[in-house]
Amino acid sequence: MQATDKKSILVCDTQPVAVEGVRWLLKGAPDLEFSGAVYSLEAAFELVRSMKPDAVILDKGFGMPDLVDWLHQLATSGTTSAPVVWGSGLTESEALRLLQAGARGIMRRTAEPNTFITCLNTVTSGTSWMEDGIFGSSEKLAPRRSDLTAREQEVATLVEQGLRNRDIARSLGIQTGTVKIHLKHIFEKTGVRGRYGLALTSLRRKGAIDLPDMPVFPALPSM
């Protein structure tokens, strides 16, 4: 970081026009500065290791498998740069997968300029951030995890880890139908609706992400 004490931002994007837009936007941000741009994940990883920017913006256009692998690699590299993923058509499952892989910020490519700057200021200060609305409507919930039985705790933990019903059943030595019954009770007791809700609750409890409000999720089809 330079003497100005601004937070340095590296951009890795598939579209040069988007990079120039970010460069222009950061010129008006008092606490942030544009530190460079690359157009491949491989180049981004090398620059993150050498330059150690405060944050790196990654384009979802590189593809979910490659992005998730990149985030996992970054997490084991000892680098403290905060990865932010932005993209068009972000789904709930994609956002959750990116968060679990290590993304510190998630936002749409259509984000307003002030939202974009807020995200970068937040992640460079050490807190995770996600654009409002990606996980549906926001309503405050107070998940009552302590109300769960020991078995329900086990099922909830495995759901939070991304396991499907049949995998949970196999792991616990129970029937898939029993897993569905446990999930019904878990949703009723915690007030969380759906598998994404449980996973987000886990991330929030562990301090992996800070959301202003916990969203309510529609129940997902059993898998």
C-alpha positions in Angstrom: 0.0 0.0 0.0 1.3 3.5 -0.8 1.9 6.4 1.4 -1.7 7.6 0.7 -2.9 4.7 2.8 -5.5 3.9 0.2 -6.7 0.3 -0.2 -5.3 -1.3 -3.4 -7.7 -3.0 -5.8 -6.7 -5.5 -8.5 -9.2 -6.3 -11.2 -9.4 -9.6 -13.1 -12.1 -9.5 -15.7 -13.0 -10.9 -19.1 -14.0 -7.5 -20.5 -11.6 -4.6 -20.9 -14.4 -2.1 -21.0 -15.5 -3.3 -17.5 -11.9 -2.8 -16.3 -11.9 0.8 -17.5 -15.2 1.4 -15.8 -13.8 0.2 -12.5 -10.6 2.3 -13.0 -12.8 5.4 -13.5 -15.0 4.6 -10.6 -12.1 4.1 -8.2 -10.6 7.5 -9.1 -13.5 9.1 -7.2 -13.2 6.8 -4.1 -11.2 8.5 -1.4 -10.1 5.3 0.3 -9.5 3.0 -2.7 -7.1 2.9 -5.6 -6.8 1.0 -8.8 -3.6 -1.1 -8.7 -3.8 -3.0 -12.0 -5.8 -5.3 -14.2 -5.3 -8.8 -15.7 -7.4 -10.9 -18.0 -6.8 -14.4 -16.7 -7.1 -16.2 -13.4 -3.5 -17.5 -13.7 -2.2 -14.0 -14.1 -4.4 -12.8 -11.2 -3.0 -15.4 -8.9 0.6 -14.4 -9.6 -0.1 -10.7 -9.2 -2.0 -11.3 -5.9 1.0 -13.2 -4.6 3.5 -10.5 -5.7 1.6 -7.3 -5.2 -0.6 -8.3 -2.2 -3.5 -6.0 -3.1 -6.1 -5.4 -0.4 -8.8 -6.9 -2.7 -9.1 -8.5 -6.0 -12.3 -8.3 -8.2 -13.0 -11.5 -10.1 -15.4 -11.8 -13.0 -17.9 -14.7 -12.8 -17.5 -15.0 -16.5 -14.4 -17.1 -16.0 -16.8 -19.9 -15.0 -17.8 -21.3 -11.6 -15.5 -24.4 -11.6 -12.4 -22.3 -12.3 -13.4 -19.6 -9.9 -14.1 -22.1 -7.1 -10.7 -23.7 -7.7 -9.0 -20.3 -7.7 -10.6 -19.3 -4.4 -9.6 -22.6 -2.8 -6.0 -22.1 -4.1 -6.0 -18.6 -2.7 -7.2 -19.7 0.7 -4.3 -22.1 1.1 -1.7 -19.7 -0.2 -1.5 -17.6 2.9 -2.4 -14.4 1.0 -4.7 -12.0 2.8 -6.2 -10.2 -0.3 -10.0 -10.2 -0.1 -11.6 -11.8 -3.2 -14.8 -10.2 -4.6 -16.8 -12.0 -7.2 -19.2 -10.0 -9.4 -21.3 -11.2 -12.3 -24.5 -11.4 -14.2 -27.3 -13.8 -13.3 -25.8 -14.9 -10.0 -28.0 -17.6 -8.5 -28.4 -18.4 -4.8 -26.6 -21.7 -5.1 -23.7 -20.0 -7.0 -23.4 -17.2 -4.4 -23.4 -19.7 -1.6 -20.8 -21.9 -3.3 -18.5 -18.9 -3.8 -18.9 -17.9 -0.2 -18.0 -21.4 1.0 -15.0 -21.4 -1.3 -13.6 -18.2 0.3 -15.1 -15.2 -1.5 -15.3 -12.2 0.8 -17.7 -10.2 -1.4 -20.5 -11.0 -3.8 -22.3 -8.5 -6.0 -24.1 -8.3 -9.3 -22.4 -6.8 -12.4 -25.4 -4.3 -12.4 -24.6 -3.0 -9.0 -25.0 0.8 -8.4 -21.6 2.7 -8.1 -22.2 3.4 -4.4 -23.0 -0.3 -3.8 -19.8 -1.2 -5.6 -17.7 1.1 -3.5 -19.4 0.0 -0.3 -18.6 -3.6 -1.1 -14.9 -2.8 -1.6 -14.7 -0.6 1.5 -16.3 -3.4 3.6 -14.1 -6.3 2.4 -10.9 -4.3 2.7 -11.8 -3.5 6.3 -11.9 -7.2 7.1 -15.6 -7.9 6.9 -17.4 -10.0 4.3 -20.2 -8.4 2.3 -23.0 -9.5 -0.1 -25.3 -7.4 -2.2 -28.8 -7.3 -0.8 -31.4 -9.3 -2.6 -29.2 -12.1 -4.0 -30.7 -14.5 -1.5 -34.3 -13.3 -1.9 -36.3 -11.0 0.4 -34.7 -10.0 3.7 -36.4 -10.6 7.0 -34.8 -10.8 10.4 -34.6 -14.3 11.8 -33.2 -15.6 15.1 -32.3 -19.2 14.3 -32.9 -21.3 17.5 -30.2 -23.9 16.9 -30.3 -24.9 20.6 -33.9 -26.2 20.2 -32.7 -29.0 17.9 -32.3 -32.6 19.1 -28.8 -34.2 18.8 -29.8 -36.0 15.6 -31.3 -32.8 14.1 -28.1 -31.0 14.9 -26.2 -33.7 13.0 -28.5 -33.4 10.0 -28.3 -29.6 10.0 -24.5 -29.7 10.1 -24.3 -32.0 7.1 -26.8 -29.9 5.2 -24.6 -26.9 6.0 -21.6 -28.8 4.5 -23.5 -29.2 1.2 -24.5 -32.9 1.5 -27.6 -34.1 -0.2 -30.3 -36.1 1.5 -29.1 -39.4 0.3 -25.6 -38.6 1.3 -26.8 -37.6 4.8 -28.8 -40.8 5.1 -25.7 -42.9 4.2 -23.5 -41.0 6.6 -25.8 -41.3 9.5 -27.1 -44.8 8.7 -30.7 -43.8 8.4 -33.3 -43.7 5.6 -33.7 -40.8 3.2 -37.3 -40.4 4.3 -36.1 -40.0 7.9 -33.7 -37.2 6.8 -36.7 -35.4 5.2 -38.6 -35.6 8.5 -35.6 -34.2 10.4 -35.3 -31.4 7.9 -39.0 -30.5 8.3 -38.5 -30.3 12.1 -35.3 -28.3 11.7 -37.0 -25.7 9.5 -39.9 -25.4 11.9 -37.7 -25.0 14.9 -35.2 -22.6 13.5 -37.5 -20.5 11.3 -35.0 -20.9 8.5 -36.6 -22.1 5.2 -34.5 -24.2 2.8 -31.1 -25.6 2.6 -29.5 -22.3 1.5 -30.9 -20.8 4.7 -29.2 -23.4 6.8 -25.9 -23.0 5.0 -26.0 -19.2 5.2 -26.9 -19.4 8.9 -23.8 -21.5 9.4 -21.5 -19.1 7.6 -22.9 -16.2 9.6 -22.5 -18.0 12.9 -18.8 -18.8 12.1 -18.2 -15.2 11.1 -17.5 -16.1 7.5 -20.0 -13.5 6.3 -21.8 -10.5 7.8 -25.3 -9.9 6.5 -27.5 -7.1 7.7 -30.6 -9.4 7.9 -31.0 -13.1 7.4 -33.1 -13.8 4.4 -36.1 -16.1 4.3 -35.8 -18.8 1.7 -38.4 -20.9 0.0 -38.2 -24.6 0.8 -36.1 -26.4 -1.8 -37.1 -29.7 -3.4 -35.7 -32.7 -1.6 -32.6 -34.2 -3.3 
